[in-house]
Amino acid sequence: MQKWMITFVDDHGETVDEVFESDECPDNEQAARLIKERLLPVAAQLDLNDFEGRTADASVKDLKTQNSIQILGITPI
């Protein structure tokens, strides 16, 4: 599995680099789900009923509006 570094701004306004493993480069939606699973495991299990199917990149928008976390970039390691 390939390792990917996802850079994001956390809820304290600090830039954070987290390493995740994935076969392919995750897009922003997949990266948002990976971040939620690691940093917010309870929130990751919640149903995004209001967003999924109606909004593109539902996890990205939820992560930003609910948790003030914004993805800056995804790079291979």
Secondary structure per residue as TSV (DSSP state, phi and psi in degrees):
chain	resnum	aa	ss	phi	psi
A	1	M	-	360.0	141.9
A	2	Q	E	-80.9	145.5
A	3	K	E	-101.1	139.1
A	4	W	E	-127.9	136.3
A	5	M	E	-100.3	120.5
A	6	I	E	-103.5	121.9
A	7	T	E	-102.7	130.6
A	8	F	E	-149.7	162.9
A	9	V	E	-97.1	124.3
A	10	D	-	-84.3	-176.8
A	11	D	T	-69.7	-6.9
A	12	H	T	-102.0	3.3
A	13	G	S	82.1	11.0
A	14	E	-	-96.7	143.2
A	15	T	E	-79.9	129.5
A	16	V	E	-126.0	140.8
A	17	D	E	-113.3	123.1
A	18	E	E	-121.9	141.6
A	19	V	E	-102.6	131.6
A	20	F	E	-129.6	153.8
A	21	E	E	-105.9	135.2
A	22	S	E	-159.5	148.0
A	23	D	S	-65.1	-40.7
A	24	E	S	-121.3	162.5
A	25	C	-	-62.8	121.6
A	26	P	-	-70.9	142.5
A	27	D	-	-82.1	179.8
A	28	N	H	-61.4	-36.9
A	29	E	H	-65.0	-45.8
A	30	Q	H	-65.3	-39.5
A	31	A	H	-62.9	-39.9
A	32	A	H	-62.9	-40.9
A	33	R	H	-65.5	-40.0
A	34	L	H	-63.9	-42.6
A	35	I	H	-63.5	-45.0
A	36	K	H	-61.8	-41.6
A	37	E	H	-61.8	-37.8
A	38	R	H	-82.3	-45.8
A	39	L	H	-91.9	-30.1
A	40	L	-	-133.6	66.6
A	41	P	H	-60.5	-33.3
A	42	V	H	-70.9	-45.3
A	43	A	H	-64.4	-30.7
A	44	A	H	-65.2	-25.3
A	45	Q	T	-87.1	-10.6
A	46	L	S	-71.0	149.5
A	47	D	-	-80.4	129.2
A	48	L	-	-94.9	43.1
A	49	N	T	-47.3	-41.6
A	50	D	T	-71.6	-21.1
A	51	F	T	-107.5	-45.0
A	52	E	T	-62.0	132.1
A	53	G	T	89.3	-24.7
A	54	R	T	-104.9	-23.7
A	55	T	S	-130.3	131.5
A	56	A	T	-69.8	143.4
A	57	D	T	56.7	50.4
A	58	A	H	-58.4	-42.6
A	59	S	H	-67.5	-36.3
A	60	V	H	-63.4	-46.9
A	61	K	H	-67.8	-39.4
A	62	D	H	-64.5	-43.5
A	63	L	H	-61.0	-40.1
A	64	K	H	-74.3	-46.1
A	65	T	H	-75.2	-38.3
A	66	Q	H	-88.5	-31.0
A	67	N	H	-123.7	2.7
A	68	S	-	55.7	37.5
A	69	I	-	-113.1	127.2
A	70	Q	E	-124.6	128.8
A	71	I	E	-78.5	130.2
A	72	L	E	-101.0	-36.9
A	73	G	E	-171.8	161.8
A	74	I	E	-132.7	121.1
A	75	T	E	-132.0	146.5
A	76	P	E	-74.4	152.6
A	77	I	-	-111.8	360.0
